[in-house]
Amino acid sequence: MSAQTNDTLKICYQPIGIIHSPFDDPEGMPLQPIGALGIRGTVELHREFAAGLRDLEGFSHYS
């Protein structure tokens, strides 16, 4: 078995949606949920990923 070099390891990320919140700059943005009590936001999921949400309510930690 040969060892892989870092040149062959690649992780590519693709956005699956957009998060909308009243925060437009990371500075001042709360790091923990307790710091954002009462702050509302929405998640806009790209249509091609919507099927991945099917049956999500069957899990305990999704909200």
C-alpha positions in Angstrom: 0.0 0.0 0.0 1.5 3.3 -1.0 1.1 6.5 1.1 -0.8 9.4 -0.4 0.7 12.8 -0.4 -1.1 16.0 0.5 -1.2 16.8 -3.2 -3.7 14.0 -3.8 -6.0 14.8 -1.0 -8.6 17.3 -1.9 -11.9 18.4 -0.3 -14.2 20.5 -2.3 -17.2 22.2 -0.8 -20.4 23.2 -2.6 -23.0 25.5 -1.0 -26.4 23.9 -0.6 -28.2 27.0 0.3 -28.1 30.5 1.9 -28.6 31.5 5.5 -30.3 34.9 6.0 -29.8 36.6 9.3 -29.7 40.2 10.5 -25.9 39.8 10.9 -23.8 41.1 7.9 -20.4 41.0 9.6 -18.8 38.2 11.7 -17.7 40.8 14.2 -20.4 41.1 16.8 -22.1 37.9 15.6 -22.9 35.7 18.6 -20.9 32.5 18.8 -23.4 30.6 20.9 -27.2 30.4 20.6 -27.7 32.0 24.0 -26.3 35.2 22.5 -28.9 35.3 19.8 -32.1 34.8 21.8 -35.0 36.4 19.9 -33.0 36.9 16.7 -34.7 35.4 13.7 -33.1 34.0 10.5 -34.1 31.7 7.7 -32.4 29.0 5.6 -32.9 29.0 1.9 -32.0 25.5 0.5 -31.3 25.2 -3.2 -34.1 23.2 -4.8 -31.9 20.3 -6.0 -31.1 19.5 -2.3 -34.8 19.6 -1.0 -35.2 15.8 -1.2 -32.5 15.4 1.4 -34.9 17.0 4.0 -37.5 14.3 3.5 -38.4 12.6 6.9 -36.1 15.0 8.8 -38.7 15.5 11.5 -38.1 11.8 12.5 -34.7 12.9 14.0 -34.3 14.4 17.4 -31.7 17.1 16.6 -32.7 18.9 13.5 -34.0 22.3 14.6 
